[in-house]
Amino acid sequence: MRVFPRIIKSTFKSQFEHENGTMNMHMKIEQSICTSKYNSQFQHENETVNFNIKMKRSISTSKLNSQLQHRN
């Protein structure tokens, strides 16, 4: 009867280690996917914001230039 519990114990242990390894792998993959998604989204938003700021600057500068030229 002592052999039977050892078999169950070793099977459970190997299954647990396998699931734990798989879970860690999934967590790492999900983490890297989330990080890359966040990075790309952040970069995209940052570029969009920079682009908008540049556009607004150029628009306001051109407005100012045209106003100055008009006054002259």
Secondary structure, 3 states (H helix, E strand, C coil): CCHHHHHHHHHHHHHHHHHHHHHHHHHHHHHHHHHHHHHHHHHHHHHHHHHHHHHHHHHHHHHHHHHHHHHC
